[in-house]
Amino acid sequence: MPTIGTARYGAVSIPSGIADLAAFRRWVHSADLPEKLPIHFPRGGVWVDCERADRIRFSNGGNPNAQATEVIGTPDIVIEIVSDASEERTRIG
């Protein structure tokens, strides 16, 4: 049973015999894993993303009563959702 050490989540033991997605899902849903552990099953192998943690953080501008309104760092992707009504208002030119 290989064990991977992560700075944020501690040691994560991966059981042998995870050969397909069904076995991976049974293990992930039954194991005592940290809730936000970035663990995946790409191309038939278990992958724990140890590098991704703390790349971004959300800021509320120092106001403890405010919701986070700013993303600080480098996110992987940013998506803007627009509707037919907002398209006319945001059109440039």
C-alpha positions as CSV (number, residue, x, y, z in Angstrom):
1,M,0.0,0.0,0.0
2,P,1.9,3.1,-1.2
3,T,1.7,6.2,1.0
4,I,2.0,9.8,-0.3
5,G,3.0,12.6,2.1
6,T,1.3,15.9,1.5
7,A,2.0,19.2,3.3
8,R,-1.6,20.1,3.6
9,Y,-3.3,16.8,4.2
10,G,-0.6,14.6,5.8
11,A,0.0,11.0,4.8
12,V,-2.5,9.5,2.3
13,S,-2.3,5.7,1.9
14,I,-3.5,4.3,-1.4
15,P,-4.6,0.7,-1.3
16,S,-3.4,-1.8,-3.9
17,G,-5.9,-3.3,-6.3
18,I,-7.5,-0.1,-7.6
19,A,-7.5,-1.2,-11.2
20,D,-10.7,0.5,-12.5
21,L,-13.0,3.4,-11.9
22,A,-15.5,1.4,-9.9
23,A,-12.8,0.3,-7.4
24,F,-11.4,3.9,-7.2
25,R,-14.9,5.2,-6.5
26,R,-15.6,2.6,-3.8
27,W,-12.3,3.5,-2.1
28,V,-12.8,7.3,-2.3
29,H,-16.4,7.1,-0.9
30,S,-15.6,4.6,1.9
31,A,-12.2,5.8,3.0
32,D,-11.4,8.3,5.7
33,L,-10.0,10.9,3.3
34,P,-9.8,14.6,3.8
35,E,-12.9,16.2,2.3
36,K,-11.1,18.6,-0.1
37,L,-8.3,16.2,-1.0
38,P,-7.5,16.7,-4.7
39,I,-7.4,13.0,-5.8
40,H,-8.2,11.8,-9.3
41,F,-8.2,8.7,-11.4
42,P,-6.8,9.7,-14.9
43,R,-6.1,6.9,-17.4
44,G,-6.4,4.1,-14.8
45,G,-4.0,5.5,-12.2
46,V,-4.5,7.2,-8.8
47,W,-3.1,10.8,-8.8
48,V,-3.0,13.1,-5.7
49,D,-2.4,16.7,-6.7
50,C,0.1,17.9,-4.1
51,E,1.2,21.0,-6.0
52,R,-2.2,22.7,-6.5
53,A,-2.9,23.7,-2.9
54,D,-2.7,27.4,-2.0
55,R,-2.4,28.7,-5.6
56,I,-5.3,31.1,-5.0
57,R,-7.0,32.6,-2.1
58,F,-10.1,34.7,-1.7
59,S,-10.0,38.1,0.0
60,N,-12.8,40.2,1.7
61,G,-10.6,43.3,1.8
62,G,-10.0,43.0,5.5
63,N,-13.7,43.4,6.4
64,P,-14.7,40.4,8.5
65,N,-18.4,41.0,7.7
66,A,-17.9,41.1,3.9
67,Q,-18.0,38.2,1.5
68,A,-14.9,37.5,-0.5
69,T,-14.8,39.8,-3.5
70,E,-11.3,39.3,-4.9
71,V,-9.3,36.3,-6.1
72,I,-5.6,36.7,-5.3
73,G,-3.2,34.4,-7.2
74,T,-3.4,32.5,-10.5
75,P,-6.6,30.5,-11.0
76,D,-6.6,27.6,-13.5
77,I,-9.5,29.0,-15.5
78,V,-11.9,32.0,-15.3
79,I,-15.4,31.8,-16.9
80,E,-17.7,34.7,-17.5
81,I,-21.4,33.9,-17.8
82,V,-23.4,36.4,-19.9
83,S,-27.1,36.5,-20.8
84,D,-28.8,38.1,-23.8
85,A,-29.6,41.1,-21.7
86,S,-26.1,41.7,-20.5
87,E,-24.5,41.2,-23.9
88,E,-25.9,44.6,-25.1
89,R,-24.6,46.4,-22.1
90,T,-21.1,45.0,-22.2
91,R,-20.5,45.2,-26.0
92,I,-17.5,47.3,-26.8
93,G,-17.6,49.6,-29.8
